[in-house]
Amino acid sequence: MTISDFLSALQQRWRIIVATLLIVVSTTAIVTMQTPLVYQSSTRVYLLASGEGGSGNAYNMPGSEKETLVQVASSPVVLDAVREQLGLPAGTPIDVSASTSGDTNLMDVTARSDTPQGAQQIATAVPQELAAVARNFAPSLAISGQTVEAQVIAPAGTPGSPVEPDIVTNLLLGALAGLLLGIAFAVLRHNVDNRVRTQRDIASLSDRPLLASIPVTDKSEAGHELYVESDPFGAQAEAVRQLRTNMLFVDVTTGGHSFLLTSSLPGEGKTTTTVNLGLSLADSGLKVLVIDADLRHPTVAKTLGLESAVGLTTVLVGAAEPDDVIQQWAGTNLHILAAGEVPPNPSELLGSGAMRTLFHQLTEQFDFILVDTPPVLPVTDALVVSRLTSGSIMVVASGTTRKRHLAEAMRVLGTADVELGGFVLTKAPAAPTAYYYYGGGTQTSEYGETRASRNGTGRDSGGDGGGRRRRGRSRGNTVTRARRTKRVEKQFPNATRAAEERKTRNETRAAWQPAVVAPAADEQVDPGSDEQATTASRRGS
């Protein structure tokens, strides 16, 4: 794994890291709160040996005997005496440790207890009880007849706060452990994840380009499949327009005006993408036909609310002519050829001579043809239709499509010598919506146009400020639009005819609107002149 892959894994799986961090820190906090409090108190004493031979000190004892006294300090011989002195029940646990500082006469005694007073009392009592029994464990003292006295150098104090648990240290260690554990989980999950999620995953399986990434938005539920129509300036509609633009470049390389859209398995959004792409192409002035070639589970007509009883199969069996079953959607340039009745032999019908003849006939009537086909892996229908179209597009659902399924679909297409034009990633994470609504005021497209104004039927509702912005952008894009219009007219001859028909409809509609002419500055305005002019205009019409 490269550094780029590692950072990508952290970016994609940050929720796992945060969740693991919170769980570990919460667990650490709970365990810390349930841990009994421990108080600690320490004292330092000076061991003084005295007796019949005169005063002395423990320095004269061999080092082994001093080490013995250190061990005896925490033995039952001393601790039982301490319990009896403090009045503690037999068997009460006492935590005591002792140590000496090199060859000095000093001994440090540390006691730990669940109460501050208990720790202080135990630390005070242990050195005295140790001194009382020291002669029994030091042969040199017994031979010399000397005894040991513990003189207090630093008395044991009452602790003000517990030494355990250390809340701050525990939480810091828990946070560090949670972070490392979360990163480990994220990297492991990233390595074992076999779903396609980003463009990087697609690029690892194919060298074909990603034509568009259609995001998931709040309006991506049932009933909002036609987002190009219901939300024309939203993120999804903008992504489809990007797909439309990129498809025109692919169309130049393929030399045809027909594409099939398919997927590896059902439920990846190919039908929704096909319909919205058809709407976007039709909105640009092209005469578009969408063919529902999924003769097993047709859904195009249902998505658009059109008649589905007659369609492609009706024409293929010779029961109707194409013009009789092709349906125009909502008076636009989008035309639909539904699937018709579900046949018992879909693959044979799609590969028949009648289908080839029909498709050739339709390519002469329409500027652009989109074919919605079944998924690649379950059936071979898409491979059959690919012989008719000039290009193919694979629809991939982010977080749904598995890499092995996509790889298998690519292998199947490659075996059939199907040239893939590119990919469309659906259900992708949504981008910030401010990018798509940066015009301010009314929702406008990239060139300051509303959907109605692009169709020639709307009025400016953005106010004077919005009009100035639109006029400024219009002047800046005049040359670009002219070049684009010439290119489209040359590539799609029918587009010119459609534009002229739309212009005629707009002129007819404008003829019914009253014309108001502003008077000159030196003219007198007759209060009834406007009404008379309007009446005369209507009579003349």
C-alpha positions in Angstrom: 0.0 0.0 0.0 1.4 3.4 -1.0 1.1 6.6 1.0 -1.6 7.8 -1.3 -3.6 4.6 -0.8 -3.1 4.9 3.0 -4.4 8.5 3.0 -7.3 7.5 0.8 -8.2 4.7 3.2 -8.2 7.1 6.1 -10.3 9.6 4.2 -12.9 7.1 3.1 -13.0 5.2 6.4 -12.8 8.1 8.8 -16.1 7.1 10.4 -14.5 3.8 11.5 -11.6 5.7 13.1 -13.9 8.1 15.0 -16.2 5.3 16.1 -13.3 3.2 17.4 -11.7 6.1 19.1 -15.0 7.0 20.9 -15.6 3.4 21.9 -12.1 2.9 23.4 -12.1 6.2 25.2 -15.6 5.6 26.6 -14.6 2.1 27.8 -11.5 3.5 29.4 -13.5 6.2 31.2 -16.0 3.6 32.5 -13.3 1.2 33.7 -11.5 4.2 35.3 -14.6 5.3 37.2 -15.2 1.7 38.5 -11.6 1.3 39.7 -11.2 1.5 43.5 -9.4 4.6 44.8 -5.9 3.9 46.2 -4.1 6.4 48.5 -0.3 6.3 49.2 1.7 7.5 52.1 5.5 7.3 52.7 7.9 7.7 55.6 11.7 7.7 55.9 13.4 6.4 59.1 16.9 6.1 60.4 17.8 2.6 61.7 19.9 3.1 64.9 21.5 0.1 66.7 22.1 0.4 70.4 22.7 -2.0 73.4 25.1 -3.2 76.0 28.1 -2.7 73.7 27.3 1.0 73.3 25.4 2.9 70.6 25.9 2.0 67.0 23.9 1.9 63.8 22.7 -0.6 61.2 25.6 0.5 59.0 27.8 -2.1 60.9 25.4 -4.9 59.8 26.3 -6.8 56.7 24.3 -5.9 53.6 22.6 -9.2 53.5 21.0 -8.6 56.9 19.8 -5.1 55.9 18.2 -6.7 52.8 16.6 -9.2 55.1 15.0 -6.5 57.1 13.6 -4.9 53.9 11.9 -8.2 53.1 10.6 -8.7 56.7 8.9 -5.2 56.5 6.2 -6.7 54.2 6.0 -10.1 55.9 3.2 -11.4 58.1 5.4 -11.1 61.1 5.3 -7.3 60.8 1.9 -6.9 59.2 0.0 -9.0 61.8 1.5 -6.8 64.5 0.4 -3.7 62.5 -3.2 -5.0 62.2 -3.3 -5.6 66.0 -1.9 -2.2 66.7 -4.4 -0.4 64.4 -7.3 -2.6 65.4 -7.9 -4.0 61.9 -9.6 -7.4 61.4 -7.4 -10.3 60.8 -6.7 -10.9 57.1 -7.3 -7.3 56.1 -5.0 -6.7 53.1 -2.1 -4.3 53.7 0.1 -3.1 50.9 3.6 -2.2 52.1 6.9 -1.9 50.5 10.3 -0.9 51.9 13.7 0.0 50.4 17.1 1.3 51.5 19.2 3.9 49.7 22.5 2.1 48.9 24.8 1.7 52.0 23.1 4.5 54.0 21.3 4.0 57.2 18.0 5.3 55.8 14.9 3.1 55.0 11.9 4.3 53.0 8.6 2.6 53.8 5.5 3.1 51.5 2.0 2.1 52.4 -1.1 2.0 50.1 -4.7 1.9 51.3 -8.2 2.7 50.2 -8.4 5.6 52.6 -6.0 8.5 53.2 -5.9 7.9 57.0 -5.3 4.2 56.6 -2.3 4.8 54.4 -0.8 7.3 56.8 -1.3 5.0 59.9 0.2 2.0 58.2 3.2 3.9 57.0 3.8 5.1 60.5 3.3 1.8 62.3 5.4 -0.5 60.0 8.9 0.9 60.8 8.3 0.7 64.6 7.1 -3.0 64.3 10.0 -3.8 62.1 12.5 -2.4 64.6 10.9 -4.5 67.3 11.5 -7.8 65.5 14.7 -6.8 63.7 17.0 -8.6 66.2 15.3 -11.9 65.4 16.4 -11.7 61.8 19.9 -10.1 62.2 22.5 -12.5 63.6 25.1 -9.8 64.1 22.7 -7.9 66.3 21.8 -11.0 68.3 25.5 -11.8 68.9 26.4 -8.2 69.9 23.3 -7.9 72.1 22.1 -4.8 70.3 18.6 -3.7 69.4 17.3 -1.5 66.6 15.4 1.7 67.0 13.6 3.4 64.1 14.1 7.2 64.3 11.6 9.1 62.0 13.3 11.4 59.5 10.3 12.2 57.3 6.9 11.4 59.0 4.1 9.9 56.9 1.6 12.5 55.8 -2.1 12.1 55.0 -2.5 12.1 51.2 -4.9 14.5 49.7 -5.7 12.7 46.4 -5.5 9.1 45.2 -2.6 7.9 43.2 -4.8 5.4 41.4 -6.6 5.6 39.1 -4.8 8.3 37.1 -7.7 9.7 35.1 -5.8 12.0 32.7 -3.1 9.4 31.9 -5.7 6.6 31.4 -7.8 8.8 29.0 -4.7 9.9 27.0 -3.6 6.3 26.7 -7.1 5.2 25.8 -7.3 7.9 23.1 -3.9 6.9 21.7 -4.9 3.2 21.7 -8.3 4.0 20.1 -6.7 6.1 17.4 -4.2 3.4 16.5 -6.8 0.7 16.6 -9.2 2.8 14.5 -6.5 3.3 11.9 -5.7 -0.4 11.8 -9.4 -1.2 11.4 -9.8 1.4 8.6 -6.9 0.1 6.7 -8.0 -3.5 7.2 -11.5 -2.7 6.1 -10.2 -0.8 3.1 -8.1 -3.8 2.0 -10.8 -6.3 2.3 -13.6 -4.1 0.8 -14.5 -5.4 -2.6 -17.0 -2.8 -3.5 -16.5 0.0 -6.1 -16.7 3.4 -4.4 -14.5 5.9 -6.2 -12.9 6.6 -9.6 -9.7 5.1 -8.2 -11.5 1.7 -7.9 -12.7 1.9 -11.5 -9.3 2.9 -12.8 -7.8 -0.2 -11.1 -10.0 -2.4 -13.2 -10.1 -0.6 -16.6 -8.3 2.2 -18.5 -11.6 3.6 -19.9 -12.5 7.1 -18.6 -15.1 8.0 -16.0 -17.6 10.1 -17.9 -19.6 11.4 -15.0 -20.2 10.8 -11.3 -23.9 11.2 -10.3 -24.2 11.9 -6.6 -26.8 10.9 -4.0 -28.9 13.8 -2.8 -31.8 14.3 -0.5 -34.1 14.0 -3.5 -32.7 10.6 -4.6 -35.7 8.6 -3.3 -38.6 7.0 -5.2 -40.7 9.5 -7.2 -37.7 11.7 -8.1 -36.1 9.6 -10.8 -36.5 12.4 -13.4 -34.2 14.8 -11.6 -33.2 16.6 -14.8 -36.8 17.7 -15.0 -37.8 18.0 -11.3 -34.5 19.6 -10.1 -32.8 21.0 -13.3 -30.1 22.9 -11.4 -29.3 20.3 -8.8 -26.1 18.2 -8.4 -27.5 15.2 -10.2 -28.8 17.2 -13.2 -25.4 18.9 -13.5 -23.7 15.6 -13.4 -25.9 14.3 -16.3 -25.1 17.4 -18.3 -21.4 16.6 -17.7 -22.1 13.1 -19.0 -23.9 14.6 -22.0 -20.8 16.7 -22.9 -18.3 13.9 -22.4 -20.5 11.6 -24.5 -20.3 14.0 -27.4 -16.5 13.7 -27.3 -16.8 9.9 -27.2 -19.3 10.1 -30.0 -16.7 11.9 -32.2 -14.3 9.0 -31.7 -16.9 6.3 -32.4 -18.3 8.0 -35.5 -21.9 7.2 -34.6 -24.9 8.6 -32.6 -26.1 5.6 -30.7 -25.1 4.3 -27.3 -26.3 1.4 -25.1 -26.2 1.7 -21.4 -25.8 -1.4 -19.3 -24.4 -2.5 -15.9 -22.9 -5.6 -14.4 -26.0 -6.5 -12.3 -29.5 -5.1 -11.7 -30.1 -2.2 -9.4 -27.2 0.0 -10.4 -29.2 2.9 -11.9 -28.8 2.3 -15.6 -32.5 3.0 -16.5 -32.6 6.2 -14.5 -29.4 7.3 -16.0 -30.5 6.5 -19.5 -33.8 8.4 -19.1 -32.2 11.5 -17.6 -29.4 11.5 -20.2 -32.1 11.4 -22.9 -33.9 14.4 -21.3 -30.6 16.3 -21.2 -29.8 15.6 -24.8 -33.3 16.5 -25.9 -33.0 19.7 -23.9 -30.0 20.7 -26.0 -32.1 20.7 -29.2 -31.3 17.1 -30.4 -34.0 14.8 -31.5 -33.5 11.8 -29.1 -34.9 8.3 -29.0 -34.7 6.1 -26.0 -35.2 2.4 -26.7 -36.1 0.0 -23.9 -34.3 -3.1 -25.0 -34.5 -4.7 -21.6 -37.2 -7.2 -22.8 -37.0 -9.2 -19.6 -37.7 -6.4 -17.0 -38.7 -3.2 -18.9 -39.0 -0.1 -16.8 -38.4 2.9 -19.1 -42.1 3.4 -19.9 -43.0 3.0 -16.2 -40.4 5.6 -15.2 -41.8 8.2 -17.6 -45.4 7.3 -17.1 -46.0 6.2 -20.7 -47.9 3.3 -22.3 -45.9 0.1 -22.0 -48.3 -2.4 -23.7 -46.9 -1.8 -27.2 -43.4 -1.0 -28.3 -40.2 -2.7 -29.6 -41.6 -6.2 -29.6 -44.7 -5.1 -31.4 -42.7 -3.7 -34.2 -40.3 -6.7 -34.4 -43.1 -9.1 -34.9 -44.6 -6.9 -37.6 -47.8 -5.9 -35.7 -47.1 -2.2 -36.0 -44.9 0.5 -37.6 -42.3 2.4 -35.6 -44.2 5.7 -35.9 -47.3 4.1 -34.4 -45.6 3.0 -31.2 -42.9 5.7 -30.6 -44.2 8.1 -28.0 -43.1 11.7 -27.6 -42.6 12.7 -24.0 -44.3 15.9 -22.8 -44.0 17.7 -26.1 -40.2 17.7 -26.0 -37.6 16.3 -28.4 -37.4 13.1 -26.3 -39.1 10.1 -27.9 -39.6 6.7 -26.3 -39.8 3.3 -27.8 -41.1 1.1 -25.0 -40.3 -2.6 -24.8 -43.8 -3.8 -25.4 -44.9 -7.2 -24.3 -42.3 -9.5 -22.7 -41.4 -12.1 -25.2 -40.3 -15.7 -24.5 -37.1 -15.3 -26.6 -35.6 -11.8 -25.9 -32.1 -12.5 -27.2 -33.3 -14.0 -30.5 -35.5 -10.9 -31.1 -32.7 -8.5 -30.4 -30.4 -10.3 -32.7 -32.8 -10.8 -35.5 -32.6 -9.2 -38.9 -35.8 -7.2 -38.2 -34.0 -5.6 -35.3 -31.1 -4.6 -37.5 -33.4 -3.2 -40.1 -35.4 -1.3 -37.5 -32.3 0.2 -35.8 -30.9 1.3 -39.1 -34.2 3.0 -40.0 -34.3 4.8 -36.6 -30.7 6.1 -36.9 -31.9 8.0 -40.0 -34.8 9.6 -38.1 -33.2 10.6 -34.9 -30.1 12.6 -33.9 -29.2 10.4 -31.0 -30.4 7.0 -29.8 -29.9 5.6 -26.3 -30.6 1.9 -25.7 -31.4 0.6 -22.2 -30.2 -3.0 -22.1 -30.2 -5.7 -19.4 -27.2 -6.3 -17.2 -24.2 -8.0 -18.7 -23.6 -10.9 -16.3 -27.1 -12.4 -16.0 -27.9 -12.5 -19.8 -26.3 -11.8 -23.1 -28.8 -9.3 -24.5 -26.4 -6.3 -24.0 -23.8 -8.1 -26.1 -26.3 -8.7 -28.9 -27.4 -5.0 -29.0 -23.8 -3.8 -28.9 -23.4 -5.0 -32.5 -25.9 -2.3 -33.5 -24.8 0.7 -31.5 -21.7 2.8 -32.0 -20.7 2.8 -28.3 -21.3 1.3 -24.9 -21.4 2.8 -21.4 -21.2 0.9 -18.2 -23.1 2.2 -15.2 -21.5 1.4 -11.8 -23.2 2.0 -8.5 -20.9 3.4 -5.8 -21.0 1.2 -2.7 -23.1 -1.4 -4.4 -21.2 -2.8 -7.3 -18.6 -5.4 -6.3 -15.2 -5.2 -7.9 -15.3 -8.9 -8.9 -18.6 -8.4 -10.7 -17.4 -5.4 -12.6 -14.2 -7.2 -13.5 -16.2 -10.2 -14.7 -18.5 -7.8 -16.8 -15.4 -6.2 -18.3 -14.0 -9.7 -19.2 -17.3 -10.6 -20.8 -17.4 -7.4 -22.9 -13.8 -7.9 -23.9 -14.4 -11.5 -25.0 -17.2 -10.2 -27.2 -15.0 -7.4 -28.6 -17.3 -4.7 -27.2 -15.5 -1.4 -27.1 -16.5 0.4 -23.9 -16.8 4.2 -24.2 -16.6 4.9 -20.5 -18.2 4.5 -17.1 -20.9 6.4 -15.2 -20.6 6.2 -11.4 -24.0 6.5 -9.7 -24.9 6.8 -6.0 -21.7 8.6 -5.4 -21.1 10.8 -2.3 -22.7 14.2 -2.8 -20.6 17.3 -3.4 -21.2 20.6 -1.7 -24.5 22.0 -3.1 -23.1 25.6 -3.1 -21.2 24.7 -6.3 -24.4 24.2 -8.1 -26.2 27.3 -6.8 -23.4 29.9 -6.9 -25.5 32.4 -8.9 -27.3 33.8 -5.9 -31.0 34.9 -6.0 -32.9 32.6 -8.3 -31.4 29.2 -9.1 -29.6 29.6 -12.4 -27.5 27.4 -14.6 -23.8 27.9 -15.3 -24.6 30.5 -18.0 -27.2 32.3 -15.9 -30.2 30.7 -17.7 -33.3 29.2 -16.2 -34.7 26.0 -17.7 -37.7 28.0 -19.1 -35.4 30.5 -20.8 -33.4 27.8 -22.4 -36.6 26.4 -23.9 -37.6 29.9 -25.0 -40.8 30.0 -22.8 -39.7 31.8 -19.7 -39.3 35.3 -18.4 -36.6 36.9 -16.4 -37.5 36.7 -12.8 -34.2 37.4 -11.3 -34.6 41.2 -10.9 -32.5 43.9 -12.5 -29.3 42.7 -10.8 -29.8 39.2 -12.1 -30.5 40.6 -15.6 -27.2 42.5 -15.6 -25.3 39.3 -14.5 -27.0 37.4 -17.3 -26.3 40.0 -19.9 -22.6 40.2 -18.9 -22.2 36.4 -19.1 -24.1 36.4 -22.4 -21.6 38.8 -24.0 -18.7 36.8 -22.7 -20.0 33.5 -24.1 -21.3 34.7 -27.5 -18.4 33.4 -29.5 -18.3 30.1 -27.7 -22.1 29.5 -28.2 -21.8 30.4 -31.9 -19.0 27.9 -32.4 -20.9 25.2 -30.4 -24.1 25.8 -32.4 -22.2 25.4 -35.7 -20.6 22.2 -34.6 -23.9 20.7 -33.4 -25.7 21.8 -36.6 -23.0 20.1 -38.7 -23.0 16.9 -36.7 -26.7 16.7 -36.1 -28.7 18.1 -39.1 -32.1 17.4 -37.4 -31.1 19.7 -34.5 -31.4 22.7 -36.8 -34.9 21.8 -37.8 -35.9 21.3 -34.2 -34.4 24.7 -33.2 -36.3 26.4 -36.0 -39.6 24.7 -35.0 -39.0 25.9 -31.4 -38.3 29.4 -32.6 -41.6 29.4 -34.6 -43.5 28.4 -31.5 -41.9 31.1 -29.4 -42.7 33.8 -32.1 -46.3 32.6 -32.2 -46.6 32.8 -28.4 -45.0 36.2 -28.4 -47.6 37.5 -30.9 -50.3 37.0 -28.3 -48.5 39.2 -25.8 -49.4 42.9 -25.8 -46.5 45.1 -27.0 -45.8 48.2 -24.9 -43.8 51.0 -26.5 -42.2 53.6 -24.2 -43.1 57.2 -25.2 -40.5 59.8 -26.1 -39.6 62.3 -23.4 -41.4 65.2 -25.1 -44.6 63.3 -25.9 -47.8 63.6 -23.9 -49.1 60.3 -22.6 -52.8 59.7 -23.0 -54.2 57.7 -20.1 -56.3 55.7 -22.5 -53.6 55.1 -25.1 -52.2 51.9 -23.6 -55.7 50.4 -23.5 -56.4 51.4 -27.0 -53.1 50.1 -28.3 -53.7 46.8 -26.6 -57.2 46.5 -28.0 -55.9 47.3 -31.5 -53.1 44.8 -31.2 -55.5 42.1 -30.2 -57.9 42.9 -33.1 -55.1 42.9 -35.6 -54.0 39.5 -34.4 
